[in-house]
Amino acid sequence: MWKEFKAFIARGSVLDLAVGIVIGAAFGAIVGSFVKDILMPPIGMLLSGVDFSNLYVVLKGDVPAGETLAQAKAIKGVVTLNYGTFLNEIINFLIIAFAVFLVVKGANKILPKPVPPPESAKTKDCPFCCSAIALAATRCPNCTSTL
């Protein structure tokens, strides 16, 4: 069983998958920081100082005006709908999707294009006159020889 496990782990596709997951997690953290720390502050400033991560609606309980999401969650019995966090996640997703699109587009330019398989022959040569005739022909239309 140990030998089979080692063979399974040593296969190239498993290692490629592991590397992809690790790099993907690191890339996700970078993009998350980019959105949270670089992209959202200017957008919030343009929208009159709105901090998307603190946008919420109180569904149950009393929260004093101007409280942050963390402060509202700390109040006992308060239930909030955190739509600002959801907006941040949508922006994260769009940026990650765009970055992956750019990587795939760049890789497609670098990698060789797959060669399509050759088309199957639809004609054959007449053994008598060497002209092209249909595969199913029993008589050559050019020299009228029986095939």
Chimera marker file (.cmm) of the C-alpha trace (Angstrom):
<marker_set name="trace">
<marker id="1" x="0.000" y="0.000" z="0.000" r="1" g="1" b="0" radius="0.5"/>
<marker id="2" x="2.872" y="2.385" z="0.818" r="1" g="1" b="0" radius="0.5"/>
<marker id="3" x="4.407" y="1.759" z="-2.649" r="1" g="1" b="0" radius="0.5"/>
<marker id="4" x="1.097" y="2.493" z="-4.363" r="1" g="1" b="0" radius="0.5"/>
<marker id="5" x="0.694" y="5.693" z="-2.335" r="1" g="1" b="0" radius="0.5"/>
<marker id="6" x="4.221" y="6.842" z="-3.265" r="1" g="1" b="0" radius="0.5"/>
<marker id="7" x="3.545" y="6.078" z="-6.935" r="1" g="1" b="0" radius="0.5"/>
<marker id="8" x="0.276" y="8.015" z="-6.758" r="1" g="1" b="0" radius="0.5"/>
<marker id="9" x="1.898" y="11.064" z="-5.146" r="1" g="1" b="0" radius="0.5"/>
<marker id="10" x="4.882" y="10.978" z="-7.508" r="1" g="1" b="0" radius="0.5"/>
<marker id="11" x="2.700" y="11.180" z="-10.609" r="1" g="1" b="0" radius="0.5"/>
<marker id="12" x="3.134" y="14.455" z="-12.446" r="1" g="1" b="0" radius="0.5"/>
<marker id="13" x="-0.534" y="15.402" z="-12.453" r="1" g="1" b="0" radius="0.5"/>
<marker id="14" x="-0.819" y="15.173" z="-8.649" r="1" g="1" b="0" radius="0.5"/>
<marker id="15" x="2.250" y="17.343" z="-8.165" r="1" g="1" b="0" radius="0.5"/>
<marker id="16" x="0.995" y="19.837" z="-10.747" r="1" g="1" b="0" radius="0.5"/>
<marker id="17" x="-2.336" y="20.017" z="-8.943" r="1" g="1" b="0" radius="0.5"/>
<marker id="18" x="-0.639" y="20.575" z="-5.581" r="1" g="1" b="0" radius="0.5"/>
<marker id="19" x="1.522" y="23.354" z="-6.990" r="1" g="1" b="0" radius="0.5"/>
<marker id="20" x="-1.529" y="24.936" z="-8.627" r="1" g="1" b="0" radius="0.5"/>
<marker id="21" x="-3.488" y="24.921" z="-5.366" r="1" g="1" b="0" radius="0.5"/>
<marker id="22" x="-0.632" y="26.472" z="-3.373" r="1" g="1" b="0" radius="0.5"/>
<marker id="23" x="0.014" y="29.158" z="-5.978" r="1" g="1" b="0" radius="0.5"/>
<marker id="24" x="-3.734" y="29.774" z="-6.310" r="1" g="1" b="0" radius="0.5"/>
<marker id="25" x="-4.084" y="30.314" z="-2.559" r="1" g="1" b="0" radius="0.5"/>
<marker id="26" x="-1.155" y="32.733" z="-2.544" r="1" g="1" b="0" radius="0.5"/>
<marker id="27" x="-2.539" y="34.527" z="-5.601" r="1" g="1" b="0" radius="0.5"/>
<marker id="28" x="-5.940" y="34.797" z="-3.896" r="1" g="1" b="0" radius="0.5"/>
<marker id="29" x="-4.330" y="36.402" z="-0.849" r="1" g="1" b="0" radius="0.5"/>
<marker id="30" x="-2.492" y="38.908" z="-3.050" r="1" g="1" b="0" radius="0.5"/>
<marker id="31" x="-5.642" y="39.825" z="-4.954" r="1" g="1" b="0" radius="0.5"/>
<marker id="32" x="-7.633" y="40.057" z="-1.707" r="1" g="1" b="0" radius="0.5"/>
<marker id="33" x="-5.089" y="42.478" z="-0.288" r="1" g="1" b="0" radius="0.5"/>
<marker id="34" x="-5.061" y="44.440" z="-3.554" r="1" g="1" b="0" radius="0.5"/>
<marker id="35" x="-8.830" y="44.853" z="-3.463" r="1" g="1" b="0" radius="0.5"/>
<marker id="36" x="-9.089" y="45.577" z="0.266" r="1" g="1" b="0" radius="0.5"/>
<marker id="37" x="-6.030" y="47.785" z="0.727" r="1" g="1" b="0" radius="0.5"/>
<marker id="38" x="-5.469" y="49.452" z="-2.651" r="1" g="1" b="0" radius="0.5"/>
<marker id="39" x="-8.604" y="49.367" z="-4.803" r="1" g="1" b="0" radius="0.5"/>
<marker id="40" x="-11.436" y="49.867" z="-2.307" r="1" g="1" b="0" radius="0.5"/>
<marker id="41" x="-10.107" y="52.941" z="-0.398" r="1" g="1" b="0" radius="0.5"/>
<marker id="42" x="-10.068" y="55.184" z="-3.516" r="1" g="1" b="0" radius="0.5"/>
<marker id="43" x="-13.464" y="53.848" z="-4.608" r="1" g="1" b="0" radius="0.5"/>
<marker id="44" x="-14.811" y="54.532" z="-1.127" r="1" g="1" b="0" radius="0.5"/>
<marker id="45" x="-13.295" y="58.013" z="-1.211" r="1" g="1" b="0" radius="0.5"/>
<marker id="46" x="-14.949" y="58.721" z="-4.554" r="1" g="1" b="0" radius="0.5"/>
<marker id="47" x="-18.245" y="57.594" z="-3.047" r="1" g="1" b="0" radius="0.5"/>
<marker id="48" x="-18.072" y="60.083" z="-0.158" r="1" g="1" b="0" radius="0.5"/>
<marker id="49" x="-15.911" y="57.981" z="2.175" r="1" g="1" b="0" radius="0.5"/>
<marker id="50" x="-18.018" y="54.820" z="2.013" r="1" g="1" b="0" radius="0.5"/>
<marker id="51" x="-16.200" y="51.743" z="3.342" r="1" g="1" b="0" radius="0.5"/>
<marker id="52" x="-17.780" y="48.773" z="1.581" r="1" g="1" b="0" radius="0.5"/>
<marker id="53" x="-16.715" y="46.347" z="4.295" r="1" g="1" b="0" radius="0.5"/>
<marker id="54" x="-18.833" y="48.279" z="6.821" r="1" g="1" b="0" radius="0.5"/>
<marker id="55" x="-22.027" y="48.377" z="4.766" r="1" g="1" b="0" radius="0.5"/>
<marker id="56" x="-24.758" y="46.392" z="6.469" r="1" g="1" b="0" radius="0.5"/>
<marker id="57" x="-28.456" y="46.401" z="7.281" r="1" g="1" b="0" radius="0.5"/>
<marker id="58" x="-29.718" y="45.615" z="10.774" r="1" g="1" b="0" radius="0.5"/>
<marker id="59" x="-32.324" y="42.865" z="10.599" r="1" g="1" b="0" radius="0.5"/>
<marker id="60" x="-32.896" y="42.479" z="14.336" r="1" g="1" b="0" radius="0.5"/>
<marker id="61" x="-31.866" y="44.546" z="17.304" r="1" g="1" b="0" radius="0.5"/>
<marker id="62" x="-30.840" y="48.152" z="17.927" r="1" g="1" b="0" radius="0.5"/>
<marker id="63" x="-27.525" y="49.529" z="16.683" r="1" g="1" b="0" radius="0.5"/>
<marker id="64" x="-26.566" y="53.162" z="17.275" r="1" g="1" b="0" radius="0.5"/>
<marker id="65" x="-26.007" y="55.155" z="14.082" r="1" g="1" b="0" radius="0.5"/>
<marker id="66" x="-22.447" y="55.210" z="12.780" r="1" g="1" b="0" radius="0.5"/>
<marker id="67" x="-21.347" y="51.890" z="14.313" r="1" g="1" b="0" radius="0.5"/>
<marker id="68" x="-18.982" y="49.753" z="12.280" r="1" g="1" b="0" radius="0.5"/>
<marker id="69" x="-19.888" y="46.206" z="11.321" r="1" g="1" b="0" radius="0.5"/>
<marker id="70" x="-17.583" y="44.792" z="14.002" r="1" g="1" b="0" radius="0.5"/>
<marker id="71" x="-19.200" y="46.991" z="16.649" r="1" g="1" b="0" radius="0.5"/>
<marker id="72" x="-22.694" y="46.019" z="15.475" r="1" g="1" b="0" radius="0.5"/>
<marker id="73" x="-21.809" y="42.308" z="15.607" r="1" g="1" b="0" radius="0.5"/>
<marker id="74" x="-20.476" y="42.745" z="19.140" r="1" g="1" b="0" radius="0.5"/>
<marker id="75" x="-23.873" y="43.929" z="20.393" r="1" g="1" b="0" radius="0.5"/>
<marker id="76" x="-25.784" y="40.987" z="21.841" r="1" g="1" b="0" radius="0.5"/>
<marker id="77" x="-28.882" y="39.947" z="19.917" r="1" g="1" b="0" radius="0.5"/>
<marker id="78" x="-28.154" y="41.983" z="16.790" r="1" g="1" b="0" radius="0.5"/>
<marker id="79" x="-28.539" y="40.292" z="13.399" r="1" g="1" b="0" radius="0.5"/>
<marker id="80" x="-27.034" y="42.046" z="10.379" r="1" g="1" b="0" radius="0.5"/>
<marker id="81" x="-27.116" y="41.541" z="6.631" r="1" g="1" b="0" radius="0.5"/>
<marker id="82" x="-23.528" y="42.278" z="5.531" r="1" g="1" b="0" radius="0.5"/>
<marker id="83" x="-23.931" y="43.291" z="1.889" r="1" g="1" b="0" radius="0.5"/>
<marker id="84" x="-20.713" y="45.340" z="1.843" r="1" g="1" b="0" radius="0.5"/>
<marker id="85" x="-18.609" y="42.252" z="2.498" r="1" g="1" b="0" radius="0.5"/>
<marker id="86" x="-20.479" y="40.542" z="-0.338" r="1" g="1" b="0" radius="0.5"/>
<marker id="87" x="-19.666" y="43.453" z="-2.681" r="1" g="1" b="0" radius="0.5"/>
<marker id="88" x="-15.978" y="43.146" z="-1.741" r="1" g="1" b="0" radius="0.5"/>
<marker id="89" x="-16.052" y="39.426" z="-2.569" r="1" g="1" b="0" radius="0.5"/>
<marker id="90" x="-17.683" y="40.099" z="-5.950" r="1" g="1" b="0" radius="0.5"/>
<marker id="91" x="-14.950" y="42.613" z="-6.778" r="1" g="1" b="0" radius="0.5"/>
<marker id="92" x="-12.298" y="40.091" z="-5.624" r="1" g="1" b="0" radius="0.5"/>
<marker id="93" x="-13.810" y="37.449" z="-7.904" r="1" g="1" b="0" radius="0.5"/>
<marker id="94" x="-13.924" y="39.762" z="-10.920" r="1" g="1" b="0" radius="0.5"/>
<marker id="95" x="-10.296" y="40.787" z="-10.467" r="1" g="1" b="0" radius="0.5"/>
<marker id="96" x="-9.159" y="37.162" z="-10.035" r="1" g="1" b="0" radius="0.5"/>
<marker id="97" x="-11.185" y="36.084" z="-13.073" r="1" g="1" b="0" radius="0.5"/>
<marker id="98" x="-9.659" y="38.886" z="-15.157" r="1" g="1" b="0" radius="0.5"/>
<marker id="99" x="-6.138" y="37.995" z="-14.003" r="1" g="1" b="0" radius="0.5"/>
<marker id="100" x="-6.700" y="34.308" z="-14.849" r="1" g="1" b="0" radius="0.5"/>
<marker id="101" x="-8.063" y="35.373" z="-18.246" r="1" g="1" b="0" radius="0.5"/>
<marker id="102" x="-4.881" y="37.364" z="-18.922" r="1" g="1" b="0" radius="0.5"/>
<marker id="103" x="-2.668" y="34.440" z="-17.844" r="1" g="1" b="0" radius="0.5"/>
<marker id="104" x="-4.547" y="31.969" z="-20.069" r="1" g="1" b="0" radius="0.5"/>
<marker id="105" x="-4.520" y="34.407" z="-22.986" r="1" g="1" b="0" radius="0.5"/>
<marker id="106" x="-0.757" y="34.874" z="-22.599" r="1" g="1" b="0" radius="0.5"/>
<marker id="107" x="-0.174" y="31.131" z="-22.304" r="1" g="1" b="0" radius="0.5"/>
<marker id="108" x="-2.206" y="30.506" z="-25.454" r="1" g="1" b="0" radius="0.5"/>
<marker id="109" x="0.084" y="32.878" z="-27.374" r="1" g="1" b="0" radius="0.5"/>
<marker id="110" x="3.213" y="31.136" z="-26.085" r="1" g="1" b="0" radius="0.5"/>
<marker id="111" x="2.134" y="27.490" z="-26.296" r="1" g="1" b="0" radius="0.5"/>
<marker id="112" x="2.048" y="25.796" z="-29.699" r="1" g="1" b="0" radius="0.5"/>
<marker id="113" x="-1.344" y="25.342" z="-31.273" r="1" g="1" b="0" radius="0.5"/>
<marker id="114" x="-2.537" y="21.728" z="-31.482" r="1" g="1" b="0" radius="0.5"/>
<marker id="115" x="-2.350" y="20.278" z="-34.988" r="1" g="1" b="0" radius="0.5"/>
<marker id="116" x="-5.748" y="18.998" z="-36.121" r="1" g="1" b="0" radius="0.5"/>
<marker id="117" x="-5.802" y="15.363" z="-37.244" r="1" g="1" b="0" radius="0.5"/>
<marker id="118" x="-5.636" y="14.924" z="-41.010" r="1" g="1" b="0" radius="0.5"/>
<marker id="119" x="-8.960" y="14.621" z="-42.760" r="1" g="1" b="0" radius="0.5"/>
<marker id="120" x="-9.875" y="11.122" z="-43.822" r="1" g="1" b="0" radius="0.5"/>
<marker id="121" x="-9.546" y="10.541" z="-47.541" r="1" g="1" b="0" radius="0.5"/>
<marker id="122" x="-12.737" y="10.985" z="-49.546" r="1" g="1" b="0" radius="0.5"/>
<marker id="123" x="-11.231" y="9.975" z="-52.864" r="1" g="1" b="0" radius="0.5"/>
<marker id="124" x="-8.850" y="7.382" z="-54.264" r="1" g="1" b="0" radius="0.5"/>
<marker id="125" x="-6.774" y="7.247" z="-57.421" r="1" g="1" b="0" radius="0.5"/>
<marker id="126" x="-7.909" y="5.153" z="-60.369" r="1" g="1" b="0" radius="0.5"/>
<marker id="127" x="-5.244" y="2.448" z="-60.924" r="1" g="1" b="0" radius="0.5"/>
<marker id="128" x="-5.634" y="2.805" z="-64.720" r="1" g="1" b="0" radius="0.5"/>
<marker id="129" x="-5.720" y="6.560" z="-65.414" r="1" g="1" b="0" radius="0.5"/>
<marker id="130" x="-4.526" y="7.904" z="-62.008" r="1" g="1" b="0" radius="0.5"/>
<marker id="131" x="-7.410" y="10.409" z="-61.737" r="1" g="1" b="0" radius="0.5"/>
<marker id="132" x="-9.167" y="11.043" z="-58.426" r="1" g="1" b="0" radius="0.5"/>
<marker id="133" x="-12.425" y="9.148" z="-57.985" r="1" g="1" b="0" radius="0.5"/>
<marker id="134" x="-14.883" y="8.604" z="-55.126" r="1" g="1" b="0" radius="0.5"/>
<marker id="135" x="-14.006" y="5.874" z="-52.622" r="1" g="1" b="0" radius="0.5"/>
<marker id="136" x="-17.234" y="3.969" z="-53.294" r="1" g="1" b="0" radius="0.5"/>
<marker id="137" x="-16.872" y="4.091" z="-57.109" r="1" g="1" b="0" radius="0.5"/>
<marker id="138" x="-16.909" y="0.758" z="-58.938" r="1" g="1" b="0" radius="0.5"/>
<marker id="139" x="-16.149" y="2.283" z="-62.366" r="1" g="1" b="0" radius="0.5"/>
<marker id="140" x="-13.853" y="5.221" z="-63.164" r="1" g="1" b="0" radius="0.5"/>
<marker id="141" x="-15.878" y="8.131" z="-64.623" r="1" g="1" b="0" radius="0.5"/>
<marker id="142" x="-12.833" y="9.291" z="-66.619" r="1" g="1" b="0" radius="0.5"/>
<marker id="143" x="-11.545" y="6.145" z="-68.290" r="1" g="1" b="0" radius="0.5"/>
<marker id="144" x="-14.597" y="3.922" z="-67.616" r="1" g="1" b="0" radius="0.5"/>
<marker id="145" x="-12.421" y="1.094" z="-66.290" r="1" g="1" b="0" radius="0.5"/>
<marker id="146" x="-14.051" y="-1.360" z="-63.899" r="1" g="1" b="0" radius="0.5"/>
<marker id="147" x="-12.459" y="-1.148" z="-60.479" r="1" g="1" b="0" radius="0.5"/>
<link id1="1" id2="2" r="1" g="1" b="0" radius="0.2"/>
<link id1="2" id2="3" r="1" g="1" b="0" radius="0.2"/>
<link id1="3" id2="4" r="1" g="1" b="0" radius="0.2"/>
<link id1="4" id2="5" r="1" g="1" b="0" radius="0.2"/>
<link id1="5" id2="6" r="1" g="1" b="0" radius="0.2"/>
<link id1="6" id2="7" r="1" g="1" b="0" radius="0.2"/>
<link id1="7" id2="8" r="1" g="1" b="0" radius="0.2"/>
<link id1="8" id2="9" r="1" g="1" b="0" radius="0.2"/>
<link id1="9" id2="10" r="1" g="1" b="0" radius="0.2"/>
<link id1="10" id2="11" r="1" g="1" b="0" radius="0.2"/>
<link id1="11" id2="12" r="1" g="1" b="0" radius="0.2"/>
<link id1="12" id2="13" r="1" g="1" b="0" radius="0.2"/>
<link id1="13" id2="14" r="1" g="1" b="0" radius="0.2"/>
<link id1="14" id2="15" r="1" g="1" b="0" radius="0.2"/>
<link id1="15" id2="16" r="1" g="1" b="0" radius="0.2"/>
<link id1="16" id2="17" r="1" g="1" b="0" radius="0.2"/>
<link id1="17" id2="18" r="1" g="1" b="0" radius="0.2"/>
<link id1="18" id2="19" r="1" g="1" b="0" radius="0.2"/>
<link id1="19" id2="20" r="1" g="1" b="0" radius="0.2"/>
<link id1="20" id2="21" r="1" g="1" b="0" radius="0.2"/>
<link id1="21" id2="22" r="1" g="1" b="0" radius="0.2"/>
<link id1="22" id2="23" r="1" g="1" b="0" radius="0.2"/>
<link id1="23" id2="24" r="1" g="1" b="0" radius="0.2"/>
<link id1="24" id2="25" r="1" g="1" b="0" radius="0.2"/>
<link id1="25" id2="26" r="1" g="1" b="0" radius="0.2"/>
<link id1="26" id2="27" r="1" g="1" b="0" radius="0.2"/>
<link id1="27" id2="28" r="1" g="1" b="0" radius="0.2"/>
<link id1="28" id2="29" r="1" g="1" b="0" radius="0.2"/>
<link id1="29" id2="30" r="1" g="1" b="0" radius="0.2"/>
<link id1="30" id2="31" r="1" g="1" b="0" radius="0.2"/>
<link id1="31" id2="32" r="1" g="1" b="0" radius="0.2"/>
<link id1="32" id2="33" r="1" g="1" b="0" radius="0.2"/>
<link id1="33" id2="34" r="1" g="1" b="0" radius="0.2"/>
<link id1="34" id2="35" r="1" g="1" b="0" radius="0.2"/>
<link id1="35" id2="36" r="1" g="1" b="0" radius="0.2"/>
<link id1="36" id2="37" r="1" g="1" b="0" radius="0.2"/>
<link id1="37" id2="38" r="1" g="1" b="0" radius="0.2"/>
<link id1="38" id2="39" r="1" g="1" b="0" radius="0.2"/>
<link id1="39" id2="40" r="1" g="1" b="0" radius="0.2"/>
<link id1="40" id2="41" r="1" g="1" b="0" radius="0.2"/>
<link id1="41" id2="42" r="1" g="1" b="0" radius="0.2"/>
<link id1="42" id2="43" r="1" g="1" b="0" radius="0.2"/>
<link id1="43" id2="44" r="1" g="1" b="0" radius="0.2"/>
<link id1="44" id2="45" r="1" g="1" b="0" radius="0.2"/>
<link id1="45" id2="46" r="1" g="1" b="0" radius="0.2"/>
<link id1="46" id2="47" r="1" g="1" b="0" radius="0.2"/>
<link id1="47" id2="48" r="1" g="1" b="0" radius="0.2"/>
<link id1="48" id2="49" r="1" g="1" b="0" radius="0.2"/>
<link id1="49" id2="50" r="1" g="1" b="0" radius="0.2"/>
<link id1="50" id2="51" r="1" g="1" b="0" radius="0.2"/>
<link id1="51" id2="52" r="1" g="1" b="0" radius="0.2"/>
<link id1="52" id2="53" r="1" g="1" b="0" radius="0.2"/>
<link id1="53" id2="54" r="1" g="1" b="0" radius="0.2"/>
<link id1="54" id2="55" r="1" g="1" b="0" radius="0.2"/>
<link id1="55" id2="56" r="1" g="1" b="0" radius="0.2"/>
<link id1="56" id2="57" r="1" g="1" b="0" radius="0.2"/>
<link id1="57" id2="58" r="1" g="1" b="0" radius="0.2"/>
<link id1="58" id2="59" r="1" g="1" b="0" radius="0.2"/>
<link id1="59" id2="60" r="1" g="1" b="0" radius="0.2"/>
<link id1="60" id2="61" r="1" g="1" b="0" radius="0.2"/>
<link id1="61" id2="62" r="1" g="1" b="0" radius="0.2"/>
<link id1="62" id2="63" r="1" g="1" b="0" radius="0.2"/>
<link id1="63" id2="64" r="1" g="1" b="0" radius="0.2"/>
<link id1="64" id2="65" r="1" g="1" b="0" radius="0.2"/>
<link id1="65" id2="66" r="1" g="1" b="0" radius="0.2"/>
<link id1="66" id2="67" r="1" g="1" b="0" radius="0.2"/>
<link id1="67" id2="68" r="1" g="1" b="0" radius="0.2"/>
<link id1="68" id2="69" r="1" g="1" b="0" radius="0.2"/>
<link id1="69" id2="70" r="1" g="1" b="0" radius="0.2"/>
<link id1="70" id2="71" r="1" g="1" b="0" radius="0.2"/>
<link id1="71" id2="72" r="1" g="1" b="0" radius="0.2"/>
<link id1="72" id2="73" r="1" g="1" b="0" radius="0.2"/>
<link id1="73" id2="74" r="1" g="1" b="0" radius="0.2"/>
<link id1="74" id2="75" r="1" g="1" b="0" radius="0.2"/>
<link id1="75" id2="76" r="1" g="1" b="0" radius="0.2"/>
<link id1="76" id2="77" r="1" g="1" b="0" radius="0.2"/>
<link id1="77" id2="78" r="1" g="1" b="0" radius="0.2"/>
<link id1="78" id2="79" r="1" g="1" b="0" radius="0.2"/>
<link id1="79" id2="80" r="1" g="1" b="0" radius="0.2"/>
<link id1="80" id2="81" r="1" g="1" b="0" radius="0.2"/>
<link id1="81" id2="82" r="1" g="1" b="0" radius="0.2"/>
<link id1="82" id2="83" r="1" g="1" b="0" radius="0.2"/>
<link id1="83" id2="84" r="1" g="1" b="0" radius="0.2"/>
<link id1="84" id2="85" r="1" g="1" b="0" radius="0.2"/>
<link id1="85" id2="86" r="1" g="1" b="0" radius="0.2"/>
<link id1="86" id2="87" r="1" g="1" b="0" radius="0.2"/>
<link id1="87" id2="88" r="1" g="1" b="0" radius="0.2"/>
<link id1="88" id2="89" r="1" g="1" b="0" radius="0.2"/>
<link id1="89" id2="90" r="1" g="1" b="0" radius="0.2"/>
<link id1="90" id2="91" r="1" g="1" b="0" radius="0.2"/>
<link id1="91" id2="92" r="1" g="1" b="0" radius="0.2"/>
<link id1="92" id2="93" r="1" g="1" b="0" radius="0.2"/>
<link id1="93" id2="94" r="1" g="1" b="0" radius="0.2"/>
<link id1="94" id2="95" r="1" g="1" b="0" radius="0.2"/>
<link id1="95" id2="96" r="1" g="1" b="0" radius="0.2"/>
<link id1="96" id2="97" r="1" g="1" b="0" radius="0.2"/>
<link id1="97" id2="98" r="1" g="1" b="0" radius="0.2"/>
<link id1="98" id2="99" r="1" g="1" b="0" radius="0.2"/>
<link id1="99" id2="100" r="1" g="1" b="0" radius="0.2"/>
<link id1="100" id2="101" r="1" g="1" b="0" radius="0.2"/>
<link id1="101" id2="102" r="1" g="1" b="0" radius="0.2"/>
<link id1="102" id2="103" r="1" g="1" b="0" radius="0.2"/>
<link id1="103" id2="104" r="1" g="1" b="0" radius="0.2"/>
<link id1="104" id2="105" r="1" g="1" b="0" radius="0.2"/>
<link id1="105" id2="106" r="1" g="1" b="0" radius="0.2"/>
<link id1="106" id2="107" r="1" g="1" b="0" radius="0.2"/>
<link id1="107" id2="108" r="1" g="1" b="0" radius="0.2"/>
<link id1="108" id2="109" r="1" g="1" b="0" radius="0.2"/>
<link id1="109" id2="110" r="1" g="1" b="0" radius="0.2"/>
<link id1="110" id2="111" r="1" g="1" b="0" radius="0.2"/>
<link id1="111" id2="112" r="1" g="1" b="0" radius="0.2"/>
<link id1="112" id2="113" r="1" g="1" b="0" radius="0.2"/>
<link id1="113" id2="114" r="1" g="1" b="0" radius="0.2"/>
<link id1="114" id2="115" r="1" g="1" b="0" radius="0.2"/>
<link id1="115" id2="116" r="1" g="1" b="0" radius="0.2"/>
<link id1="116" id2="117" r="1" g="1" b="0" radius="0.2"/>
<link id1="117" id2="118" r="1" g="1" b="0" radius="0.2"/>
<link id1="118" id2="119" r="1" g="1" b="0" radius="0.2"/>
<link id1="119" id2="120" r="1" g="1" b="0" radius="0.2"/>
<link id1="120" id2="121" r="1" g="1" b="0" radius="0.2"/>
<link id1="121" id2="122" r="1" g="1" b="0" radius="0.2"/>
<link id1="122" id2="123" r="1" g="1" b="0" radius="0.2"/>
<link id1="123" id2="124" r="1" g="1" b="0" radius="0.2"/>
<link id1="124" id2="125" r="1" g="1" b="0" radius="0.2"/>
<link id1="125" id2="126" r="1" g="1" b="0" radius="0.2"/>
<link id1="126" id2="127" r="1" g="1" b="0" radius="0.2"/>
<link id1="127" id2="128" r="1" g="1" b="0" radius="0.2"/>
<link id1="128" id2="129" r="1" g="1" b="0" radius="0.2"/>
<link id1="129" id2="130" r="1" g="1" b="0" radius="0.2"/>
<link id1="130" id2="131" r="1" g="1" b="0" radius="0.2"/>
<link id1="131" id2="132" r="1" g="1" b="0" radius="0.2"/>
<link id1="132" id2="133" r="1" g="1" b="0" radius="0.2"/>
<link id1="133" id2="134" r="1" g="1" b="0" radius="0.2"/>
<link id1="134" id2="135" r="1" g="1" b="0" radius="0.2"/>
<link id1="135" id2="136" r="1" g="1" b="0" radius="0.2"/>
<link id1="136" id2="137" r="1" g="1" b="0" radius="0.2"/>
<link id1="137" id2="138" r="1" g="1" b="0" radius="0.2"/>
<link id1="138" id2="139" r="1" g="1" b="0" radius="0.2"/>
<link id1="139" id2="140" r="1" g="1" b="0" radius="0.2"/>
<link id1="140" id2="141" r="1" g="1" b="0" radius="0.2"/>
<link id1="141" id2="142" r="1" g="1" b="0" radius="0.2"/>
<link id1="142" id2="143" r="1" g="1" b="0" radius="0.2"/>
<link id1="143" id2="144" r="1" g="1" b="0" radius="0.2"/>
<link id1="144" id2="145" r="1" g="1" b="0" radius="0.2"/>
<link id1="145" id2="146" r="1" g="1" b="0" radius="0.2"/>
<link id1="146" id2="147" r="1" g="1" b="0" radius="0.2"/>
</marker_set>
